[in-house]
Amino acid sequence: MATVYLTFTITKTFEEWKAVFDADQDNLASSGIQTLAVGYQLDTPNTVRVAFSADSQKVVEDFTQHNTTDIESSGHVLESTIWETFSS
């Protein structure tokens, strides 16, 4: 298992982005991804960090690749994403 951290910029408010993210939890779970934590940087609220648990970073990458349109429509700026993966 891996813990995958994503840090990225959003173009909408955190509340607007999170509503879309929360609505997609069943889709994430069916792809083998569990959300561990979600938050925004206190002094920069348009910077978001999400922690996922998955078998590997590739699982999260594949999910992202197959759901690009929905992710971008949430306000997530894909090009800003920083990926970090740690053992769990």
Rosetta blueprint (number, residue, H / E / L):
1 M L
2 A E
3 T E
4 V E
5 Y E
6 L E
7 T E
8 F E
9 T E
10 I E
11 T L
12 K L
13 T L
14 F H
15 E H
16 E H
17 W H
18 K H
19 A H
20 V H
21 F H
22 D H
23 A H
24 D L
25 Q H
26 D H
27 N H
28 L H
29 A H
30 S H
31 S L
32 G L
33 I L
34 Q E
35 T E
36 L E
37 A E
38 V E
39 G E
40 Y E
41 Q E
42 L L
43 D L
44 T E
45 P E
46 N E
47 T E
48 V E
49 R E
50 V E
51 A E
52 F E
53 S E
54 A E
55 D L
56 S L
57 Q H
58 K H
59 V H
60 V H
61 E H
62 D H
63 F H
64 T H
65 Q H
66 H H
67 N L
68 T H
69 T H
70 D H
71 I H
72 E H
73 S H
74 S L
75 G L
76 H E
77 V L
78 L H
79 E H
80 S H
81 T L
82 I E
83 W E
84 E E
85 T E
86 F E
87 S E
88 S L
